[in-house]
């Protein structure tokens, strides 16, 4: 077998391998693209209503987080003032 014959065999073998690998991949990609196009789109009114509900929910969460943080600040202030008063009342042990 000569060098030019080997190049021809290698070229044909590479082309066959590429077809065997590329064909199923391209078919799968095509099916995935067709399936994603088949999803029904939500009407614009539904999207706006959902966004409005999400916005209201986020505002409620923000209000609750602020309330919780205010309670935490109050508790920390009370505990620190309590610790300060205990230090003033405690007799010195020197």
C-alpha positions as CSV (number, residue, x, y, z in Angstrom):
1,X,0.0,0.0,0.0
2,X,1.5,3.3,-1.0
3,X,1.5,6.6,0.8
4,X,-1.2,8.1,-1.3
5,X,-3.5,5.1,-0.8
6,X,-3.0,5.4,3.0
7,X,-4.0,9.0,2.9
8,X,-7.2,8.1,1.0
9,X,-8.1,5.4,3.4
10,X,-7.5,7.7,6.4
11,X,-9.5,10.5,4.8
12,X,-12.5,8.2,4.1
13,X,-12.3,6.7,7.6
14,X,-12.2,10.1,9.2
15,X,-15.2,11.2,7.2
16,X,-17.2,8.2,8.2
17,X,-16.3,8.7,11.9
18,X,-17.3,12.3,11.7
19,X,-20.7,11.4,10.1
20,X,-21.3,8.7,12.7
21,X,-20.6,11.2,15.5
22,X,-22.0,14.4,14.1
23,X,-25.3,13.0,12.7
24,X,-26.8,11.9,16.1
25,X,-25.6,15.0,17.8
26,X,-27.2,17.3,15.1
27,X,-30.4,15.3,15.3
28,X,-30.5,15.6,19.1
29,X,-29.8,19.3,18.9
30,X,-32.5,19.8,16.3
31,X,-35.1,17.9,18.5
32,X,-34.2,20.0,21.5
33,X,-34.6,23.2,19.6
34,X,-38.0,22.1,18.3
35,X,-39.2,21.1,21.7
36,X,-38.2,24.4,23.3
37,X,-40.1,26.3,20.6
38,X,-43.3,24.3,21.3
39,X,-43.7,25.8,24.8
40,X,-46.7,28.0,25.1
41,X,-45.9,31.6,25.8
42,X,-47.7,33.3,28.7
43,X,-50.0,36.2,27.8
44,X,-48.6,39.6,28.6
45,X,-51.3,40.3,31.2
46,X,-50.4,37.1,33.2
47,X,-46.7,38.1,33.2
48,X,-47.6,41.6,34.5
49,X,-49.8,40.2,37.2
50,X,-47.2,37.7,38.3
51,X,-44.5,40.5,38.5
52,X,-46.9,42.6,40.5
53,X,-47.5,39.8,43.0
54,X,-43.7,39.2,43.2
55,X,-43.1,42.8,43.9
56,X,-45.7,42.9,46.7
57,X,-44.2,39.8,48.2
58,X,-40.7,41.3,48.1
59,X,-41.9,44.5,49.8
60,X,-43.6,42.4,52.5
61,X,-40.4,40.5,53.1
62,X,-38.3,43.7,53.3
63,X,-40.7,45.1,55.9
64,X,-40.5,41.9,58.0
65,X,-36.7,41.9,57.7
66,X,-36.6,45.5,58.9
67,X,-38.9,44.7,61.8
68,X,-36.7,41.7,62.8
69,X,-33.5,43.8,62.6
70,X,-35.1,46.6,64.7
71,X,-36.0,43.9,67.4
72,X,-32.5,42.6,67.3
73,X,-31.1,46.1,67.7
74,X,-33.4,46.7,70.7
75,X,-32.4,43.4,72.3
76,X,-28.7,44.1,71.8
77,X,-29.2,47.6,73.4
78,X,-31.1,46.2,76.4
79,X,-28.5,43.4,76.9
80,X,-25.6,45.9,76.7
81,X,-27.3,48.3,79.1
82,X,-28.0,45.4,81.4
83,X,-24.3,44.4,81.3
84,X,-23.2,48.0,82.0
85,X,-25.5,48.2,85.0
86,X,-24.2,44.9,86.4
87,X,-20.6,46.2,86.1
88,X,-21.5,49.3,88.1
89,X,-23.4,47.4,90.8
90,X,-20.8,44.6,91.2
91,X,-18.4,45.3,94.1
92,X,-14.8,45.4,93.2
93,X,-12.8,42.4,94.4
94,X,-9.4,44.0,94.8
